[in-house]
Structures are given as structure tokens and as C-alpha cells.
Amino acid sequence: MRTQSRRAPRTLYAVAAIGTLIAPLAACSGAGGSSSADGRSINVLMVNNPQMVELQKLTADNFTKDTGIKVNFTVLPENDVRDKISQDFANQAGQYDIATLSNYEIPIYAKNGWLHSLDSYVKSDTAFDQADVLKPMTQALTAEDGKLYGEPFYGESSFLMYRKDVFEKAGLKMPDKPTWQQVADLADKADGAESGMKGICLRGLPGWGEVMAPLTTVVNTFGGTWFDKDWNAQLDSKEFKAATQFYVDLVREHGESGAAQSGYAECLNNMTQGKTAMWYDATAGAGSLEASGSPVKGKIGYVPAPVDKTDSSGWLYTWAWGVQKASQNAEDAWKFISWASGKEYEKLVGGKIGWANVPGGKRTSTYDIPQYRKEAAAFADVTRDAIANAKPEDPGVQPRPAPGIQFVGIPEFTDLGTKVSQEISAAIAGRQSVDSALSKSQKLAEAVGKKYQ
């Protein structure tokens, strides 16, 4: 099924639709600033994820030493960084040359004329080897005009993680390709398998990138969608309701305590500390679970995202580098991107920090590195297959008006997804029924859909 063409409403380019509604920005680490007087420099605005922080630590002694280009980092939490990036890039202020953007933002920013196309740099920099970048990543960072506007730092899909030792002790068997009903049955049996252990951990924390990410993949495979091909909202459809009721019931009956306030970080912590038997979430979580010093290293099994009516259901996400159109340092910005997303950087991380910490999920060659395959043996192939099988243009059983698996690729989704997530989280907390949550959510989605009809 092909993605239908979509008409842009007058609000398409509104900055407010892209930025998230958050409190004033937190203080940043690193410097913003302009170019240093004694040499070349670039300003990079990025999210404070662990692998980004490692990049920051490695830059001076490697990239700067080799190129003479100083990098001034501004590092912020996810919600804060999205807001700051949208402000700077929308105004084309040029304060930051490079920013971490996802495959959600890049096509929108490119259409708005806020980004440099990277095609000419890729063509001239043969050592970068664009063909080595996983095809779904390149496609996700290519805009409607056919030009490439971002390069992935790391990529991810989603899969199911489970305690092999706990399952074996309890006489439970995980199917090679589980259905969601099988997962629910296993969660019931694994609940209480060890003292204080719950059957599964699922995000319940409000946020379009928190609870709505895994839930939307469940909606897709249950046969639902946010909008049909004509932009009619579908949140009160039987399929969307069935998926949401299933998810809410599963996490309420067999999920973690305080589920309505649990996101990726909380579930990772629960899995690491042995408080949950299963966890459905980002493939990126495996690197932490298998890292040196992790108490569950070697105890986790990994299988594809559970399904119902579709063959696969894993999401597709990447933190990628985008260059602001107003940047006066585009050439130097590309040199940094070529280094940070290049093959040699992965080897640098493997040697300096550890192979489980390599920012994977973006290059074919990563999976041919013997040291990486040894360290990431438990999850490497499952991760690569999940990314390869992700279908942003066709994630469900019906045509979609916009691309996206765990999101809808329109600027309004940040606000819509966040508001709907608050209703879903309230249902998980037991403050309202799923029917009530989706009735309110349907009205919110209808208002967005009408702009595109």
C-alpha cells in the first residue's frame, strides 16, 4: 500500500506545532557561543542520551585533534532540546550549526527549508560510504524532494526482551515470533515468578514519544490507525479501542507498579534490577542490559516485536544529525557528521568504551565487526532484522495519509500525541475508562484531520 499524497494546511509550518509544550529550558552543559577567535569551530545542539555524552567526551582528543575544528556542545534533555532546536531552526538564527533530529522532524524541517541538503557532501566524501548506511535509515531521512537531510548517529526499532533464566525455571517458552496474546499469557504466568517481579513492563508515562510510541505499534498490528487515507480520525474505531484496552489491561494487571509514570528509563531500570520478566521497548535498551557490570548481562533473550494482524510491528527511530540552513560552517559541520556517523567512530567507541556501547543500528558493516558481534551477539541480528522489517510507509493493514510507525509524520503530532497520551496515561492510572480516554482523544484528532481534508 502506498502512502497517499497529503495537502499541507496553513498551519503546517507553525513552530508551535513542532516544539513541545514544556517548562523553561534547563541549563545546558557545554558552550553555545560563536567561532573561536584562534581557529575554526562549530556549535552542536544535542540530546543528553548516554551515547551522545560519550561522543562529547571523545571529540576533543580525536575529531578536534585531527581536524583542528573545535566543537562547542550544548546538551539538553529530550523535551528541552526539541524545543530549543525548533526555535533556533525555525528562526534560522544560525546559533547552532548542527542539531540532533529524529526521522520525525527531519522531513518536516526539510520541507520548511530549515536544513542543508547533504547530498553534495555525501557524493564528494566517498570514505563516508552512504551505501553502507541501512536503507530504512537513509529512506527515513530523505524528504519529499528526494534529497537527503540527515545522517543517523544510531538507529533503533522495537522488540521484546525477556529473562531467559526466569522462563526456564518457570517452565515457560518464548515463541520465536510471539503474538500479543501469547505475550499476555506469558505475563500472567511470569508475574511473581521471583519475589517482587512483575510479568511485563510497558511505558505508561505521558508523552508522544513515551506511552504513545509502543502503544501505536500495538494499534497498528491490531488493525487500527490514527487517520484513514482521507484524514478521518480513527481513535474511536473498534480496532484502536481493542488495542488500547489490551495494552491498558496488560500493564494494569501484570505491569510495573506506578505504570502511569513509567517511561523508557523506568522500564530499563526495572529490567536491569530484576523487577520484571519481560519488557517491550526500543532495541537500544539491549546495549545497557548487556553492558559490562549489568546484573542481567547474559540473562536476556530478544525476539521480534509482538504481532496480531501484521507480519511485523517494530517501530523505526533514529537520532540523526541535521545541518541548519543558516549555518556559515556547513563544510566543517559535514566533517563532524562524517566522523560521528562514520565507520571509524564505531571502532573508536569499541576500543575506548566497549563494544556494547557502539551506536549501532545504522550501518551494515557494524554487524560484520567480530568484536561487536561477540559483545552484541544476543541482540545484534534481532535488532538489524527489526530495522530492516520496519515499514514507515505501510505499518498497518490500510493506507495511511502520512508516514510513520510510532508517530504520524505531521507537525501537529507533537501536540496531538502528547494530549492523547495524557488521556491514555489517566486510563492506565485507573482515573478513567479507555472508552472515555478515546472519546476525548477522537475529538482532538478530528480537529487535526480537518486541516488536511
Secondary structure, 3 states (H helix, E strand, C coil): CCCCCCCCCCCCCCHHHHCCCCCCCCCCECCCCCCCCCCCEEEEEEECCHHHHHHHHHHHHHHHHHHCCEEEEEEECHHHHHHHHHHHHHCCCCCCCEEEEECCHHHHHHHCCCECCCHHHHHHCHHHCHHHECHHHHHHCECCCCCECCEEEEEECEEEEEEHHHHHHHCCCCCCCCEHHHHHHHHHHHCCCCCCCECCECCCCCCCCCCHHHHHHHHHHCCCCCECCCCCECCCCHHHHHHHHHHHHHHHHHCCCCHHHCCHHHHHHHHHCCCECEEEEECCHHHHHCCCCCCCCCCEEEEECCECCCCCCCCCEEEEEEEECCCCCHHHHHHHHHHHCCHHHHHHHHHHCCHHHCCCCCEHHHHHCHHHHHHCCCCHHHHHHHHHHCCCCCCCCCCCCCCCCCCCCCCCHHHHHHHHHHHHHHHHCCCCCHHHHHHHHHHHHHHHHHHHC
